[in-house]
Amino acid sequence: DRFEKREEALQIILPMLRDERPTLHGEHYDVTDAINQPAPISRIPVMIGGSGERKTLRMVAQYADLGNLTCDPSEVPRKLDALAGHCQRLGRDRADIGMSWNRVVCIAPTTAEAEAERNAYLATEGMEWDSLPDDIRSMIEGMVVVGDPDTIAERFSGWKDLGLDGFTISLPANGHLPERVELLGRTLAPVVA
């Protein structure tokens, strides 16, 4: 249902962003002459995030200006190939879509501090790191890049080689700490230069 809802929503929202008045009598939404006033003063790019090769990347090819992959780096080439296939079927130039990669990061001056901050955050979510089953810890380690500046810089160093235009970062464990955000910026500035 959520993919069908997303697609119907895009059929309403995108025309509204172009100062059109769309009508849609869908399965999930029913609108007549939807209005977005005042109209945007410039074109608003649309980003769709996710990594589903059949549905999400097809929607990126069909509707979006930008895509944001949420997958392991080893999967990026396959995801970009899937996107290119959708673009070809839809008659869209793949080069017209900017692609980024989303990573969850926990950075601190030392790896031990970063791990402690990750663990403290997980505890707020009802998870005790040392008590988690090995498969759950492995899954989290695959999703969250944890470490000191050298570790983080190394993990992001090859992003351009993956064929991406950029990356986005979430810092749920310690992004509320200005010094961690600043540390991440200083760490990754040379990587994006």
Secondary structure, DSSP 8 states (H G I E B T S, - for coil): -HHHHHHHHHHHHHHHHTT----EE-SS-EESS---SS--SS----EEE---TTTHHHHHHHH-SEEEE-S-GGGHHHHHHHHHHHHHHHT--GGGSEEEEEEEEEE-SSHHHHHHHHHHHHHHTT--GGGS-HHHHHHHHHHEEEE-HHHHHHHHTTTGGGT-SEEEEE-TTTTT-HHHHHHHHHHHHHHH-
